[in-house]
Amino acid sequence: MQETKQKASQIKEARDLWALERHLTDRRKDIDRKYDFRVSRLTRVFGTLLYDGRVTEEELHGLREDKIEAIRSCVKVLSEDAA
């Protein structure tokens, strides 16, 4: 929000407004990808949340062990991609 507020406060011309719109669209797409709660995508969502530190493994308690392993695998892939 800070970044968006800063960009909005710097708008002087119409093209600046379009740049803000592009920024907001890109952020929305990032959020939509990150928090895609379709059942077929939940492993990836939980893996991303775990990787980002937004949830802990303890908070995944109650999921089947195969699901937790798939989530850990996703975290591993994200870690390797970041390296």
Summary of the structure (lengths in Angstrom):
residues: 83
radius of gyration: 17.3
end to end distance: 27.5
largest distance: 54.6
contacts: 181
relative contact order: 0.10
helix: 77%
strand: 0%
